[in-house]
C-alpha cells in the first residue's frame, strides 16, 4: 500500500497533468492505480466475509484432494458456477452462495499455498467445550476443522473427548498445510496425542462419526535434567 501511495504521489504531480482552479488534476495512470487499489481492497473485504460453515466444509472434504495445490494447477476463468457441478459430485447439493464461498477458498488455497486465515477458536486455558466446538463441525459430511491458534515452538498434549466410541483420523497442519501429526486412532471415548509445534498457527482436522464434547490443549513441560552425581 505504501508503494502504491508513492506511485500515486509521483504520477499525480506530473508536469503534463491538467490544472483546474490552480490545482493539478490526477494523472490517468494514478487514477487507474487508485481504481486497482479499491478493487483489491474490496476483494479482501469479500474474503473476510466467507462464513465459517463453508471454511469447515472445505477443510474437512475439499482439502482431501486440493490441499496445498499451488497456483498454476487450475485456472479460475470459468467462475464458481461452472465449478459448482464438480463440487456437487462430492458434496451433494450446493447452493450458489455456497459455491461462491468454496470457490473463493479454493482460489486462496491455490494462490497462497496456505490455509485461509480464520480467527483461532482457542479459549482460556486451552479448553474447548462442546458448545465451543459446534461451530467448527461439518454437520453434513461429518468431521471437524478447528484452528488451534498460534502456538509457540515446543511439544503439546492434545486430549479429545468424544460422544461415543468411534475410530477416526486426526491431522494437525501448519499454515502451509505441512503436517505435524497425521494418524488414525482406534475406537474410544477419549483420545490423547502429543505433537511438536514448529511455532505459528496450527489447524486440527478430525474425521470421525462421533461428536467432540471437549478438547484440552496444553504444553508438555520440559523435563529437567538431573545433574550427574
Number of C-alpha atoms within 10 A of each C-alpha: 7 7 8 14 14 11 15 19 14 12 19 19 16 13 10 11 15 13 11 8 6 7 10 15 15 17 19 12 13 19 14 11 16 16 12 13 15 11 12 12 12 12 11 11 11 12 16 12 9 19 13 17 17 18 21 23 24 22 26 20 18 18 16 10 8 14 20 19 19 17 14 8 8 12 10 12 7 8 13 19 15 12 15 20 15 11 19 13 10 12 16 12 13 16 11 12 13 19 22 19 22 25 20 19 21 25 19 18 22 21 16 15 18 18 25 19 13 14 10 14 16 19 14 6 9 15 16 20 14 15 11 16 19 15 16 20 22 22 14 9 15 17 25 25 25 22 24 21 18 16 15 14 12 14 16 18 15 17 16 16 20 19 15 15 14 16 17 17 14 19 16 23 20 22 17 16 18 13 14 15 16 15 10 12 15 12 14 15 16 18 16 13 14 15 16 16 21 14 12 13 19 24 22 19 21 22 19 18 16 19 19 25 19 18 21 17 20 14 18 14 10 8 6 6 6 6 5 4 3
